[in-house]
Amino acid sequence: MQTKLYLAYGSNLNLRQMAHRCPDAELLGYTYLENTRLIYRGSLSGYYLSIEDAAGCRVPCGVFRISPRDERNLDRYEGYPALYGKVVYSDLPLYAMDGTQRSVTIEAMAYQLPVSAPAGLPIPYYIRICREGYLDFGFDPAYLDQALAVTKEEMRK
C-alpha cells in the first residue's frame, strides 16, 4: 500500500477526530513549518485554519503516515480541490512525541486555502476542536490565539 506523510495543523490535530476520519493513520511525531503562520480563511460555508507564508513565524504540525483511503477521507473533509489545495513541504525535521529530534528529514503534504479566500472568524465548536488537538500534542494554544488576532487584523483591511 502506497502511503504518504501528512501535516496536520488544525482540527486534524484532534486525535479523537483524526482516528475517526483516518483509521489507517499512524502518528509519527511532529514538526514545525518555519516562516509560516496560521490564519482563518474560508467561504460562506465557514472559516477554517489555513497556513500561509509569513517571515519569522512558525506553525507546529502533527505528522501522520496516511493510506490512500485516509487521503480520500481527508480530501472529502477538506473540500479538496474546490476549497483547499495541497502543498508539499520538504526537508522538515521530525520530532518524536517526547521532543527528541529524529535523525531524518521528511517530505509531507498539507492542505492550504488560497490566500485569496476571505479571512473570517470560525464557529466556537471548530475553535474548541482545534484547541483540544493542540493539547493532544502538547502544543501551545497561543498559536490559535495568534491566528485569531491575525485574522481580525486581515478582516480590517
ABEGO torsion letter per residue (X at the ends): XBBBBBBBABAAABAAAAAAABAABBBAEBBBBBGBBBBBBEBAAEBBBBBBBBBGBBBBBBBBBBBAAAAAAAAAAAGOAAABBBBBBBGBBBBBAAGBBBABBBBBBBBBBBAABBBBBBBAAAAAAAAAAAAAAGBBAAAAAAAAAAAAAAAAX
